[in-house]
């Protein structure tokens, strides 16, 4: 899990530098994303979430990161 967070953090940091994202702590945001995705996986496994609804949830998760 720490490797995933580090990779996400690096991607987010690059996005901040390029002006794509606006937040101060890419490591904390990476942890939040990883936690949310783990929860989405658990929800999907227990509720049989279809692709359409899963994609909508992912868009909701990531839309807030964009300017």
Buried (B, 14 or more C-beta within 10 A) or exposed (E): EEEBBEEBBEBBBEBBEEEEBEEEEBBEBBBBBBEBBEEBEEBBEEEEBEEEEBEEBEEEBEEEBEE
